[in-house]
């Protein structure tokens, strides 16, 4: 599976959608956050949908240490953090465990929840004007395959 980590900003819905595909490590994710913060459309108040369904977390044996390093790095990226919500879409137990570790270790000003459907994530984010079908379409049309 080709490795890919990307994002796109949907300003109409105050939403940033991230997608991960293949084996992803924390260094990749830090670079993604730096790119996001430099994007002129980026807004630290926007909520996130993070689609991990096609991702495989790298370094599972050191996941706690990796998350601690990631959290400390993210705190040092200007204009990245604000009070917001991040909905993680998963489909494997390994992905759920990874996000649960992140949620447990995080002291970032972000509410984090794990979901298996876009419908549940959208409902939790309270973005009533967007549909799960639209999110799927945006992902298919905006992220490299």
Secondary structure, 3 states (H helix, E strand, C coil): CCCEEEEEEEHHHCEEEEEEEEEECHHHHHHHHHHHHHCCCCCCCCEEEEEEEEEEECCHHHHHHHHHHHHHHHHCCCCCCCCEEEEEECCCHHHHHHHHHHHHHCCCCEEEEEECCHHHHHHHHCCCCCCHHHHHHHHHHHCCC
